[in-house]
Amino acid sequence: MKVLVAGGAGFIGSCYVRLAIRAGHAVVVLDKLTYAGRRENLREVEDAIEFVEAAIEDAATVREVAAGCDAIVNFAAESHVDRSIADQDAFARTHVIGTGVLLDAVRELRIARYLQVSTDEVYGSIGEGSFTEESPLSPSSPYSATKAAGDLLVGAHVRTHGIDAVICRGSNNYGSRQYPEKLVPLAILNALAGDAVPVYGDGRQVRNWLYVEDFARAIDVVLREGRPGAVYNAGGPDEAENLDLVRRIVELCGAGESLIERVRDRPGHDRRYSLSSDRLRELGWEPATRLADGLPRTVSWYRENEWWWGPIRSGEYREYYERQYGRRLRGG
C-alpha cells in the first residue's frame, strides 16, 4: 500500500513508519514537527520516505499529499495530559479539527481505508476488570476528551458518509524515542543524571504497559485486517503501579530510591486503566514484549543515545519541567 502517516515523526508514529517500510509499504509522513515530533525520530529511514512538514488542519496540503494514497493512519496528536490541563486549545485543533480535515480527504479522494490511533484514556478510570470496545467513553482530561471527540467524529463519518475507517486504542506505551515529559523516559533520564524523580500523589495509579513496537504491530494488523467501522483495543501484557514502575527504573539505572520524590497529584488523575484486547487477538495479534524485558531494553536505549535526548534536556523542556515541578533539572 501507499500509506499517509499523519504524525509520523512522533514517538509511536515513527515506530510505525519503520515497521511499514519493513513491510514494503510506500510511506508519506505528514508532521508539523512540534516539540515532540522530531526529524531525528526518522533518521534511519529518511531516504525511504516522502516527508511533508505541515499540520493536519491544513486542508489544502492534506488533500495534496493524500491524493493517490491507499490509506491514512492518523497518529497526529498533542499527547501529554499535563499540557492539556494548562492549555487545551492545541488539543482541540489537532484532535477534532485536524481529524475532521483528514476524514474529509478520505471521503473526497475515495481513500480505501482510514485508521484513527487512539488511547485507553477515552474510557476514563476502571476499578476492576478491563474496558472492552463496547465500554462507554468517559474521559477525564482535556487530552482524553478531545481524543474521544475525534473518535466519535470517525464513527459519525462511517455512518453518515460510509467511509471505511477503523480505530485502534492503545494502553500506555513506552520504548525508545519517547519525549521525556512522559513517566518512563522522565524517570530514566532523571535517574541517570542523579536528579529527583517526581511521582504524582501516592504513586498507586495503575497503568497497563505496552511496548511501542507491539502497538505498532497492532496498528498494522488493524489496518490490514480490521472490520470496517470497528474499534480495537490494544492492551499491554502487564499492569504496574506508577511508584513500582519508577522503583524498577531507578534500580535499572543504578540509582537509589532516595531519588523518588512525591509531588502534588495531577488534577482529575485517573486511578487505573486496563484494556481487554480479545477482539484484536482474534485477528492474530499478541503483545510480544513483557515489561520485565521491555523496560531494561528501554533504559539501555536511553543510556546509549544521548545524541537524541541531550538537546531536549537543554532546550524548551527545561522551562516546561520547572513550571510543572517547581524545580530545575541538573546538568545541561
URVENWO-V706129 format. One record per backbone hydrogen bond with DSSP energy under -0.5 kcal/mol. CO is the residue of the C=O (numbers start at 1). NH is the residue of the N-H. E is the energy in kcal/mol with one decimal. If there is no record, write none. Layout:
co=CO nh=NH e=E
co=CO nh=NH e=E
//
This chain:
co=1 nh=3 e=-0.6
co=1 nh=26 e=-2.4
co=2 nh=70 e=-2.7
co=2 nh=71 e=-1.4
co=3 nh=5 e=-0.7
co=3 nh=28 e=-2.6
co=4 nh=6 e=-0.8
co=4 nh=73 e=-2.7
co=5 nh=8 e=-1.1
co=5 nh=30 e=-2.1
co=6 nh=75 e=-2.8
co=6 nh=76 e=-0.5
co=7 nh=10 e=-1.4
co=9 nh=38 e=-2.0
co=10 nh=14 e=-2.1
co=11 nh=15 e=-1.0
co=12 nh=16 e=-2.2
co=13 nh=17 e=-2.3
co=14 nh=18 e=-2.0
co=15 nh=19 e=-1.7
co=16 nh=20 e=-3.0
co=17 nh=21 e=-2.3
co=18 nh=22 e=-1.9
co=19 nh=23 e=-1.8
co=20 nh=25 e=-2.4
co=21 nh=24 e=-1.5
co=26 nh=3 e=-3.1
co=27 nh=50 e=-2.1
co=28 nh=5 e=-3.4
co=28 nh=30 e=-0.5
co=29 nh=31 e=-0.5
co=29 nh=52 e=-2.9
co=30 nh=7 e=-3.3
co=30 nh=8 e=-0.6
co=31 nh=54 e=-0.7
co=36 nh=38 e=-0.8
co=38 nh=41 e=-1.4
co=39 nh=42 e=-1.9
co=40 nh=43 e=-1.3
co=42 nh=45 e=-1.4
co=42 nh=46 e=-0.7
co=43 nh=46 e=-0.7
co=45 nh=48 e=-2.0
co=46 nh=49 e=-0.9
co=48 nh=27 e=-0.5
co=49 nh=51 e=-0.5
co=50 nh=29 e=-3.2
co=52 nh=31 e=-2.1
co=52 nh=54 e=-0.8
co=55 nh=58 e=-1.6
co=57 nh=59 e=-1.4
co=58 nh=62 e=-2.5
co=59 nh=63 e=-2.5
co=60 nh=64 e=-1.9
co=61 nh=65 e=-2.7
co=62 nh=66 e=-2.2
co=63 nh=67 e=-1.2
co=66 nh=69 e=-2.4
co=70 nh=113 e=-1.2
co=71 nh=4 e=-2.7
co=72 nh=74 e=-0.5
co=72 nh=115 e=-2.8
co=73 nh=6 e=-2.1
co=73 nh=75 e=-0.9
co=74 nh=117 e=-1.9
co=77 nh=79 e=-0.7
co=79 nh=81 e=-0.6
co=80 nh=84 e=-1.6
co=81 nh=85 e=-1.8
co=82 nh=86 e=-1.5
co=83 nh=87 e=-2.2
co=88 nh=91 e=-0.5
co=88 nh=92 e=-1.8
co=89 nh=93 e=-2.2
co=90 nh=94 e=-2.3
co=91 nh=95 e=-2.4
co=92 nh=96 e=-1.7
co=92 nh=97 e=-1.7
co=93 nh=98 e=-2.7
co=94 nh=99 e=-0.7
co=96 nh=100 e=-2.2
co=97 nh=101 e=-2.1
co=98 nh=102 e=-2.1
co=99 nh=103 e=-2.4
co=100 nh=104 e=-2.3
co=101 nh=105 e=-1.9
co=102 nh=106 e=-2.2
co=103 nh=107 e=-2.2
co=104 nh=108 e=-3.0
co=105 nh=109 e=-2.6
co=106 nh=110 e=-0.6
co=106 nh=111 e=-1.8
co=113 nh=72 e=-1.8
co=114 nh=166 e=-2.4
co=115 nh=74 e=-2.9
co=115 nh=117 e=-0.6
co=116 nh=118 e=-0.6
co=116 nh=168 e=-2.5
co=118 nh=170 e=-1.8
co=119 nh=122 e=-1.2
co=120 nh=123 e=-1.7
co=121 nh=124 e=-1.0
co=122 nh=138 e=-1.6
co=131 nh=276 e=-3.1
co=132 nh=135 e=-1.7
co=141 nh=145 e=-2.8
co=142 nh=146 e=-2.1
co=143 nh=147 e=-1.9
co=144 nh=148 e=-2.5
co=145 nh=149 e=-2.0
co=146 nh=150 e=-2.0
co=147 nh=151 e=-2.1
co=148 nh=152 e=-2.5
co=149 nh=153 e=-2.0
co=150 nh=154 e=-1.9
co=151 nh=155 e=-2.2
co=152 nh=156 e=-2.2
co=153 nh=157 e=-2.0
co=154 nh=158 e=-2.0
co=155 nh=159 e=-2.1
co=156 nh=160 e=-3.0
co=157 nh=161 e=-1.8
co=157 nh=162 e=-0.7
co=157 nh=163 e=-1.2
co=158 nh=162 e=-0.9
co=163 nh=165 e=-0.9
co=164 nh=114 e=-1.9
co=165 nh=229 e=-2.6
co=166 nh=116 e=-2.7
co=167 nh=232 e=-2.5
co=168 nh=118 e=-3.2
co=168 nh=170 e=-0.6
co=169 nh=234 e=-3.2
co=170 nh=120 e=-2.1
co=172 nh=210 e=-3.1
co=174 nh=212 e=-2.5
co=175 nh=178 e=-0.7
co=179 nh=182 e=-1.9
co=182 nh=186 e=-2.4
co=183 nh=187 e=-2.6
co=184 nh=188 e=-2.3
co=185 nh=189 e=-2.7
co=186 nh=190 e=-2.3
co=187 nh=191 e=-2.3
co=188 nh=192 e=-2.6
co=189 nh=193 e=-1.5
co=190 nh=194 e=-0.5
co=190 nh=195 e=-3.2
co=191 nh=194 e=-1.0
co=196 nh=198 e=-0.7
co=197 nh=261 e=-2.7
co=199 nh=263 e=-2.5
co=200 nh=203 e=-1.7
co=203 nh=243 e=-2.8
co=205 nh=242 e=-2.5
co=206 nh=273 e=-1.7
co=207 nh=209 e=-0.7
co=207 nh=240 e=-2.0
co=208 nh=172 e=-0.7
co=209 nh=238 e=-0.9
co=210 nh=174 e=-1.4
co=211 nh=214 e=-1.1
co=211 nh=215 e=-1.6
co=212 nh=216 e=-2.4
co=213 nh=217 e=-1.8
co=214 nh=218 e=-1.9
co=215 nh=219 e=-2.5
co=216 nh=220 e=-2.0
co=217 nh=221 e=-2.4
co=218 nh=222 e=-2.6
co=219 nh=223 e=-2.6
co=220 nh=224 e=-2.0
co=221 nh=225 e=-3.4
co=222 nh=226 e=-1.9
co=227 nh=230 e=-2.4
co=230 nh=167 e=-1.9
co=232 nh=169 e=-2.6
co=233 nh=235 e=-0.5
co=234 nh=171 e=-1.9
co=238 nh=209 e=-2.2
co=240 nh=207 e=-2.3
co=241 nh=245 e=-2.6
co=242 nh=246 e=-2.5
co=243 nh=247 e=-2.2
co=244 nh=248 e=-2.1
co=245 nh=249 e=-2.3
co=246 nh=250 e=-2.9
co=247 nh=251 e=-2.1
co=248 nh=252 e=-2.4
co=249 nh=253 e=-1.8
co=250 nh=255 e=-2.6
co=251 nh=254 e=-1.6
co=256 nh=259 e=-1.7
co=257 nh=260 e=-1.6
co=259 nh=197 e=-2.7
co=261 nh=199 e=-2.4
co=263 nh=201 e=-2.3
co=266 nh=269 e=-1.4
co=271 nh=206 e=-2.8
co=272 nh=126 e=-2.3
co=274 nh=131 e=-3.1
co=275 nh=277 e=-0.5
co=277 nh=281 e=-2.5
co=278 nh=282 e=-1.5
co=280 nh=283 e=-1.4
co=280 nh=285 e=-1.4
co=281 nh=284 e=-1.8
co=288 nh=290 e=-0.6
co=290 nh=293 e=-1.4
co=290 nh=294 e=-3.0
co=291 nh=295 e=-2.4
co=293 nh=297 e=-1.5
co=294 nh=298 e=-2.1
co=295 nh=299 e=-2.5
co=296 nh=300 e=-2.4
co=297 nh=301 e=-1.8
co=298 nh=302 e=-2.0
co=299 nh=303 e=-2.2
co=300 nh=304 e=-2.0
co=301 nh=305 e=-0.7
co=302 nh=305 e=-0.6
co=305 nh=308 e=-1.4
co=305 nh=309 e=-1.3
co=306 nh=310 e=-3.1
co=309 nh=313 e=-2.0
co=310 nh=314 e=-0.7
co=312 nh=315 e=-1.7
co=312 nh=317 e=-0.6
co=315 nh=318 e=-1.5
co=315 nh=319 e=-0.7
co=316 nh=320 e=-2.1
co=317 nh=321 e=-3.0
co=318 nh=322 e=-2.0
co=319 nh=323 e=-2.2
co=320 nh=324 e=-2.6
co=321 nh=325 e=-2.8
co=322 nh=326 e=-1.9
//
